[in-house]
Amino acid sequence: MSRSAHPAGPRHADVLSEGHYAAPPADLNALDQKVWAQTVGRDADGVVTVGGVDVKRLAEEFGTPAYILDEADFRARARAWRTAFGAGADVFYAGKAFLSRAVVRWLHEEGLNLDVCSGGELATALLAGMPAERIAFHGNNKSTEEITRAVEAGVGRIVLDSFQEIVRVAHVARSLGKRQKVQIRITVGVEAHTHEFIATAHEDQKFGIPLAGGQAAEAVRRALQLDGLELIGIHSHIGSQIFDMSGFEVAAHRVVGLLKDIRDEHGVELPEIDLGGGLGIAYTGDDDPREPHEIAKALTEIVTRECEGARLRTPRISVEPGRAIVGPTAFTLYEVGTVKPLEGLRTYVSVDGGMSDNIRTALYDAEYSVALVSRTSDAQPMLARVVGKHCESGDIVVKDAFLPADLAPGDLIAVPATGAYCRSMASNYNHALRPPVVAVHDGEARVIVRRETEEDLLRLDVG
Ligand SMILES: *Cc1c(COP(=O)(O)O)cnc(C)c1O
């Protein structure tokens, strides 16, 4: 179970059930299309290729570990979300999943908007040319400096997360002679993760203003009174790695209920509703994520139905997928360093990265799969655990996996579905140098985030 908080809120454990990999897969060389980026396959020699580039060449040219990102897949997924929601809705990519200037440009070109939640993310977005009005600014404790930069830049919306922030943003906007578009993030008492949702008592978290006890209604009252603010809608984000739409159904019902109360009390119909992100992806072959068009259809129907019931004009919907766009587009390429069989237990396979490039396994007990990618093998499957090189026994990348028994130092293995919350959560633990992100496309590979050097590391240490 989850032991720690997720950036999206507490208890958002990306936890799958026990008992995966109870039996080895029929073919260890097969690459399950569910978990690998679209252009991944094996060439005639059995070497894995992505975007027309083979992993041996990638390892030689860029070193390991490295995140290898399939640009065509990223663009296709971004476009699929955009198309699914159409002109009547907005798709905000959640930058915290993975953000770089190249990614911002792709999003811009594909017609998506962008969520940021810190001054650093805002700076990246603006530097890469995302129009400010297409940026939403999130966070439960934005500093006055961050708020000032966001208002000055002219961001399309700031998502207000507390009573103090309502006043803070209004004050900043007024002092800059502006009126800032805002949404209020509420907690609807629904918490969703993986395959289930829980509909009680999940207001016990740091994000948002509880709907319960009339707090959200009070926040709306205050926001409507302040002339530095233009309240455009209500925001709700219920969790992460969600497969089941019923949590969204309850959330939409409660958000629309609030819109109705606002109409009845203030005579205003807020024009927008944001249902957040959190849509799940396949980390292993057991996960069955929904396609964007199914999600769009379901969400649109839910909101339309709820609004008809409440006799409200259907507001413009926005969603904020992060993981569902970038997660499946990348894999982490590692070189095997040591292979240590433990009699009667399993074989520990140590790679040249670990919890510094993928903290999710240690943080959430997240499950991943892994494959030998520099060659195929006809050897028997062996039960393995892929671990990193850090001074920590919890430094596990893939907890349970089958790899061929002839695996040896120097082999390249890859962990798919590491596009989201891996590079963005990477650390310098043990003074590790954070790996590069290499984008591949049509036979070409280019670094979009370069590998850290010891010089980068030591530059901060002023002695
Ligand atoms: C984290 C977050 C998202 C994105 O979540 P994913 O699971 O990556 O889709 C969207 N909106 C908000 C407010 C978030 O905090």
The ligand as an SDF file (V2000), in Angstrom:
LIG
                    3D

 15 15  0  0  0  0  0  0  0  0999 V2000
   -1.0770   15.9840  -11.0010 C   0  0  0  0  0  0  0  0  0  0  0  0
   -2.2050   16.7610  -11.5250 C   0  0  0  0  0  0  0  0  0  0  0  0
   -2.6920   16.5090  -12.8030 C   0  0  0  0  0  0  0  0  0  0  0  0
   -2.1420   15.4480  -13.6990 C   0  0  0  0  0  0  0  0  0  0  0  0
   -2.2840   14.1790  -13.1780 O   0  0  0  0  0  0  0  0  0  0  0  0
   -1.9710   12.9000  -14.1100 P   0  0  0  0  0  0  0  0  0  0  0  0
   -2.1670   11.7600  -13.1920 O   0  0  0  0  0  0  0  0  0  0  0  0
   -0.5600   13.0430  -14.5690 O   0  0  0  0  0  0  0  0  0  0  0  0
   -2.9240   12.9490  -15.2410 O   0  0  0  0  0  0  0  0  0  0  0  0
   -3.7240   17.2920  -13.2720 C   0  0  0  0  0  0  0  0  0  0  0  0
   -4.2470   18.2850  -12.5130 N   0  0  0  0  0  0  0  0  0  0  0  0
   -3.7950   18.5550  -11.2780 C   0  0  0  0  0  0  0  0  0  0  0  0
   -4.3960   19.6650  -10.5120 C   0  0  0  0  0  0  0  0  0  0  0  0
   -2.7720   17.8030  -10.7310 C   0  0  0  0  0  0  0  0  0  0  0  0
   -2.3270   18.0630   -9.5040 O   0  0  0  0  0  0  0  0  0  0  0  0
  1  2  1  0
  2  3  1  0
  2 14  2  0
  3  4  1  0
  3 10  2  0
  4  5  1  0
  5  6  1  0
  6  7  2  0
  6  8  1  0
  6  9  1  0
 10 11  1  0
 11 12  2  0
 12 13  1  0
 12 14  1  0
 14 15  1  0
M  END
$$$$
